[in-house]
Amino acid sequence: MSGHLQPIQLDSYKPLRELVCENIRQAIIDGTFSPGERLMEIQLADEMGVSRTPVREAIRKLEQEGFVVMIPRRGTYVADISIKDITEIYEIRISLDILAAGLA
């Protein structure tokens, strides 16, 4: 699993957990992480040059979005999702982001 992710650039306006989440999500979408592949917090944190806390927060968010599956006492695995699923997730996220921006 070494070398899958880009180091996080800390000069962004976004919260660190969001940058980590986007980085892992993109790696899943790109196929860098295969469906069923186990994701280890420590290795992900080391690759991105961050602590485990934002990685843990990102994994929780990715689980809510359906990108990963957390199995108690077994670990976190990339979900078996299709391109159609990814497209639908992004369409929903875009709509929610527009709505959130309008309400802000």
C-alpha positions in Angstrom: 0.0 0.0 0.0 3.1 2.3 0.1 3.1 5.3 -2.1 -0.6 5.4 -3.0 -1.4 8.9 -1.7 -0.1 12.3 -2.2 1.2 14.2 0.9 -1.3 16.8 2.1 -0.5 20.4 1.4 -1.2 22.3 4.6 -1.6 25.7 2.9 -5.2 25.1 2.0 -8.2 26.9 3.5 -10.0 23.6 4.0 -9.9 21.6 7.3 -7.3 18.9 7.4 -9.9 16.2 7.8 -11.5 17.3 4.6 -8.3 17.3 2.6 -7.5 13.8 3.9 -11.0 12.7 3.0 -10.7 14.1 -0.5 -7.3 12.5 -1.0 -8.5 9.0 0.0 -11.8 9.4 -1.9 -10.0 10.3 -5.1 -7.7 7.3 -4.7 -10.7 5.0 -4.4 -12.4 6.6 -7.4 -9.1 6.4 -9.5 -8.8 2.7 -8.6 -5.6 3.3 -6.6 -7.3 1.4 -3.9 -9.1 -1.7 -5.1 -12.5 -2.8 -3.9 -12.0 -5.0 -0.9 -8.6 -3.6 -0.1 -7.9 -3.0 3.5 -7.1 0.5 4.6 -4.7 0.9 7.5 -5.0 4.3 9.4 -1.3 4.3 10.3 -0.1 3.7 6.8 -2.5 6.3 5.3 -1.4 8.9 7.9 2.3 8.2 7.1 1.8 8.5 3.4 0.0 11.8 3.7 2.2 13.2 6.4 -0.6 13.7 8.9 -1.6 12.3 12.3 -4.1 9.4 12.6 -6.9 11.7 13.9 -7.8 13.3 10.5 -7.5 9.9 8.9 -9.9 8.4 11.4 -12.4 11.3 10.8 -12.0 11.0 7.0 -12.7 7.2 7.2 -15.9 7.8 9.2 -17.1 10.3 6.6 -16.2 8.0 3.7 -18.1 5.2 5.4 -21.2 7.5 5.6 -20.7 8.2 1.8 -20.4 4.5 1.0 -16.8 4.5 -0.1 -15.5 2.3 2.7 -16.9 -0.4 5.0 -15.8 -0.7 8.6 -16.1 -4.2 10.0 -15.8 -4.4 13.8 -12.6 -6.1 15.0 -11.5 -6.6 11.3 -10.7 -3.2 9.9 -11.7 -0.8 7.2 -12.1 -2.0 3.6 -12.8 -0.2 0.3 -16.4 -0.8 -0.6 -17.3 -2.6 -3.8 -18.9 0.3 -5.7 -19.5 0.8 -9.4 -18.9 3.9 -11.6 -22.7 4.4 -11.6 -22.7 4.5 -7.8 -19.8 7.0 -7.8 -21.6 9.2 -10.3 -24.8 9.2 -8.3 -22.9 10.0 -5.1 -21.3 13.0 -6.7 -24.6 14.2 -8.2 -26.1 14.1 -4.7 -23.1 15.8 -3.1 -23.1 18.6 -5.7 -26.8 19.2 -5.0 -26.2 19.2 -1.2 -23.2 21.5 -1.5 -25.3 24.0 -3.6 -28.1 23.9 -1.0 -25.6 24.3 1.9 -24.0 27.3 0.2 -27.4 28.9 -0.4 -28.3 28.4 3.2 -25.0 29.8 4.5 
